[in-house]
Amino acid sequence: MRYIKQRKTFLRNSAAASPVIGVMLMVVVTVILAAAVSSYAGGIGGNTRTAPTATFEVQIKKDVDIGGDTISFIKIKEITGDSIDTSDLKIITSYIDDNGNFSITEVYPNSENTYLINGGSPSISSVSPYWSNPAIGDFGTDEEVNFGNYVLKPGVVMIAEANENDVPADDATGMEALVSCWENVSSGDFISVTLVHTPSGKPIFDSDVEVV
């Protein structure tokens, strides 16, 4: 009789303990899952790079006379701020023409987009906007000045230009590489220019620039 009572007591205690054990197991599993999610999220956040800071001066001119040549150009100059490798930059330009058509262009480093006449030889391709620094090299000849191969820092100027005398027929000028349908742009129009730091995904310059 005593054995039966002890067995019933044991069963009652076991039945009471089972829900408690179940709850404890659920808590443990929840804690493990929370730790795993936190670790994963922390890993993602740890890969995010901080965008550099800088100020820029941007000019866009169309059909200006320079030394007897009619030239159009966009000039981007860093005024103050961090040194920025152009291989970490993407340039986006966009505008709406007089007919209401929206045009957008994305320019990537080390992606050939400009063609030049090389004397009597076939056209050669380069990457605009180039580093305007004759002491380093000439655009179309020296890769060091191609977009993606140089570092922006205060005082450095990068340029894309259009001089029809230097471009084979039907090939893209530097301006056409940076601004799609450049022939539809007129003085007085505004072009949105954005510089994006690709490792962080953040814009470091964004402004509407008037064409003069």
C-alpha positions as CSV (number, residue, x, y, z in Angstrom):
1,M,0.0,0.0,0.0
2,R,2.8,2.4,0.9
3,Y,4.5,1.5,-2.5
4,I,1.3,2.5,-4.3
5,K,1.1,5.8,-2.5
6,Q,4.7,6.6,-3.2
7,R,4.2,5.7,-6.9
8,K,1.2,8.1,-7.2
9,T,3.2,10.8,-5.5
10,F,6.0,10.3,-7.9
11,L,3.7,10.5,-10.9
12,R,2.0,13.7,-9.6
13,N,5.4,15.3,-9.1
14,S,6.6,14.2,-12.6
15,A,3.4,15.5,-14.2
16,A,3.9,18.8,-12.5
17,A,7.6,19.0,-13.5
18,S,7.0,18.3,-17.2
19,P,5.4,21.7,-18.1
20,V,8.2,23.5,-16.2
21,I,10.9,21.6,-18.1
22,G,9.1,22.4,-21.4
23,V,9.0,26.1,-20.6
24,M,12.7,26.0,-19.7
25,L,13.5,24.3,-23.0
26,M,11.5,26.9,-24.9
27,V,13.4,29.7,-23.1
28,V,16.8,28.1,-23.9
29,V,15.9,27.7,-27.6
30,T,14.6,31.3,-27.7
31,V,17.8,32.7,-26.2
32,I,19.9,30.7,-28.7
33,L,17.9,32.0,-31.7
34,A,18.1,35.5,-30.4
35,A,21.9,35.2,-30.0
36,A,22.2,33.8,-33.6
37,V,20.1,36.6,-35.1
38,S,22.0,39.3,-33.1
39,S,25.3,37.8,-34.3
40,Y,24.2,37.8,-37.9
41,A,22.9,41.4,-37.7
42,G,26.1,42.5,-36.1
43,G,28.1,40.9,-38.9
44,I,26.1,42.8,-41.5
45,G,26.5,46.1,-39.6
46,G,30.2,45.4,-39.2
47,N,30.7,45.3,-43.0
48,T,29.2,48.8,-43.5
49,R,31.8,51.4,-44.4
50,T,31.6,55.0,-43.4
51,A,31.2,57.4,-46.3
52,P,33.9,60.1,-46.7
53,T,33.1,63.7,-46.5
54,A,34.0,66.4,-49.0
55,T,32.8,69.5,-50.7
56,F,32.9,69.9,-54.5
57,E,32.6,72.6,-57.2
58,V,30.8,71.4,-60.3
59,Q,30.7,73.3,-63.6
60,I,28.9,72.3,-66.8
61,K,29.5,74.4,-70.0
62,K,28.2,73.9,-73.5
63,D,29.7,75.1,-76.7
64,V,32.3,77.5,-75.4
65,D,35.1,78.8,-77.5
66,I,38.5,77.8,-76.2
67,G,41.5,78.5,-78.5
68,G,39.3,78.5,-81.6
69,D,37.7,75.2,-80.7
70,T,34.0,74.8,-79.7
71,I,34.1,72.6,-76.6
72,S,31.6,71.4,-74.0
73,F,32.7,70.1,-70.6
74,I,31.8,69.1,-67.1
75,K,34.4,69.8,-64.4
76,I,34.3,68.4,-60.9
77,K,36.8,69.7,-58.4
78,E,37.2,68.7,-54.8
79,I,37.4,71.8,-52.6
80,T,37.8,70.3,-49.1
81,G,37.5,66.9,-47.4
82,D,38.9,63.4,-47.4
83,S,41.0,61.6,-50.0
84,I,38.6,59.4,-52.1
85,D,39.7,56.7,-54.4
86,T,37.7,57.1,-57.6
87,S,37.5,53.3,-57.8
88,D,35.0,53.7,-54.9
89,L,32.8,56.2,-56.8
90,K,29.8,56.1,-59.1
91,I,28.6,59.2,-60.9
92,I,24.9,59.6,-61.7
93,T,23.6,62.4,-63.9
94,S,19.9,63.0,-64.8
95,Y,17.8,65.7,-66.4
96,I,14.4,66.3,-68.1
97,D,14.6,67.8,-71.6
98,D,12.3,70.4,-73.1
99,N,10.0,67.6,-74.4
100,G,9.6,66.2,-70.9
101,N,11.8,63.2,-71.5
102,F,13.8,61.9,-68.5
103,S,17.4,60.8,-69.1
104,I,19.7,59.2,-66.5
105,T,23.3,58.0,-66.8
106,E,25.4,56.0,-64.4
107,V,29.2,56.2,-64.8
108,Y,31.3,53.4,-63.3
109,P,35.1,53.4,-62.7
110,N,37.3,51.6,-65.2
111,S,34.5,51.1,-67.6
112,E,35.5,52.4,-71.0
113,N,33.0,55.1,-72.2
114,T,34.9,57.6,-74.3
115,Y,36.5,57.4,-77.8
116,L,39.3,59.5,-79.2
117,I,41.0,59.8,-82.6
118,N,44.6,58.6,-82.2
119,G,46.3,60.4,-85.2
120,G,45.7,58.3,-88.3
121,S,45.2,55.2,-86.2
122,P,41.8,53.7,-85.2
123,S,40.0,55.3,-82.3
124,I,41.1,54.5,-78.8
125,S,38.8,54.2,-75.8
126,S,39.3,55.7,-72.3
127,V,37.3,56.3,-69.2
128,S,35.8,59.7,-68.4
129,P,35.9,61.8,-66.3
130,Y,39.7,61.9,-66.4
131,W,42.1,63.5,-64.0
132,S,43.2,66.8,-65.4
133,N,46.9,66.6,-64.6
134,P,49.4,66.8,-67.6
135,A,52.3,66.0,-65.2
136,I,50.8,62.6,-64.6
137,G,49.7,61.8,-68.2
138,D,47.4,62.5,-71.1
139,F,43.9,61.3,-71.5
140,G,43.6,58.6,-74.1
141,T,47.3,57.6,-73.7
142,D,48.0,57.1,-70.0
143,E,45.7,54.9,-67.9
144,E,46.7,56.6,-64.7
145,V,44.3,59.5,-65.5
146,N,41.3,57.3,-66.2
147,F,38.3,57.4,-63.9
148,G,38.9,54.7,-61.3
149,N,42.7,54.9,-61.3
150,Y,43.3,58.1,-59.4
151,V,42.5,59.6,-56.0
152,L,40.4,62.7,-55.4
153,K,41.6,65.1,-52.8
154,P,41.4,68.9,-52.3
155,G,42.5,70.6,-55.5
156,V,42.1,67.6,-57.8
157,V,40.0,68.2,-60.9
158,M,38.3,65.6,-63.0
159,I,36.9,66.5,-66.4
160,A,34.7,65.0,-69.2
161,E,34.6,67.0,-72.4
162,A,33.3,67.0,-76.0
163,N,35.4,68.3,-78.8
164,E,34.0,66.9,-82.0
165,N,37.4,67.3,-83.7
166,D,38.8,64.7,-81.5
167,V,36.1,62.1,-81.7
168,P,35.3,59.7,-84.5
169,A,31.9,60.0,-86.1
170,D,29.1,58.2,-84.2
171,D,31.4,57.5,-81.2
172,A,30.8,58.8,-77.7
173,T,32.5,61.9,-76.4
174,G,33.3,62.4,-72.7
175,M,30.1,64.5,-72.3
176,E,28.0,61.9,-73.9
177,A,29.5,59.3,-71.6
178,L,28.5,61.4,-68.6
179,V,25.2,62.9,-69.8
180,S,23.0,60.8,-72.1
181,C,21.5,62.6,-75.1
182,W,23.9,65.5,-74.5
183,E,22.9,67.0,-77.8
184,N,19.4,67.7,-76.4
185,V,20.8,69.8,-73.5
186,S,20.8,73.6,-73.8
187,S,22.3,76.4,-71.9
188,G,20.0,77.2,-68.9
189,D,19.0,73.6,-68.3
190,F,19.7,72.0,-65.0
191,I,21.4,68.6,-64.6
192,S,21.3,66.6,-61.4
193,V,24.8,65.4,-60.5
194,T,25.3,62.8,-57.8
195,L,28.6,61.2,-56.5
196,V,27.9,58.0,-54.7
197,H,30.5,56.3,-52.4
198,T,29.8,52.7,-53.5
199,P,31.2,50.8,-50.5
200,S,28.8,52.6,-48.2
201,G,26.1,53.2,-50.7
202,K,25.8,56.8,-49.7
203,P,25.9,60.0,-51.8
204,I,28.7,62.4,-50.9
205,F,27.5,65.1,-53.4
206,D,24.1,65.8,-54.8
207,S,23.1,69.0,-56.6
208,D,21.3,70.4,-59.6
209,V,23.9,72.2,-61.7
210,E,23.0,74.8,-64.4
211,V,24.4,74.4,-67.8
212,V,26.0,77.7,-69.0
